[in-house]
Amino acid sequence: MTSSTLTSGIAARAKARRLQLGWSREELAARSGVSPWTLKRFEVSGRIALETLAKLAVVLEEVPGFERLFSPKEAVPQTMRQLERLNPPVRKRGRTLR
């Protein structure tokens, strides 16, 4: 995935949310404090400033998704031994499986 396909996808989903709510660009602009011209440019090209995108996320109720961006990832076990420590074997008939 490239940055342009990522931003185009975000813009398309934002436009779809706006239309789902039955809002014109002017109405979303009034609710968010973003100019209609900026909204049009975003929906067409995917280009927008981060602070402006955050304003849209608040109005379109996408704050949880926005807050998860760049959150820490859980470590993935690299060896079987690390995996076994996370999921210890279950005892059967008084013996430990190995």
FENJOVEN-V970177 format. One record per backbone hydrogen bond with DSSP energy under -1.0 kcal/mol. CO is the residue of the C=O (numbers start at 1). NH is the residue of the N-H. Records with the same first field share a line. If there is no record, write none. Layout:
CO = NH / NH
This chain:
2 = 6
3 = 7
4 = 8
5 = 9
6 = 10
7 = 11
8 = 12
9 = 13
10 = 14
11 = 15
12 = 16
13 = 17
14 = 18
15 = 19
16 = 20
17 = 21
18 = 23
24 = 28
25 = 29
26 = 30
27 = 31
28 = 32
29 = 33
35 = 39
36 = 40
37 = 41
38 = 42
39 = 43
40 = 44
41 = 45
42 = 46
49 = 53
50 = 54
51 = 55
52 = 56
53 = 57
54 = 58
55 = 59
56 = 60
57 = 62
58 = 61
62 = 66
63 = 67
64 = 68
68 = 71
79 = 83
80 = 84
81 = 85
82 = 86
83 = 87
92 = 95
95 = 92
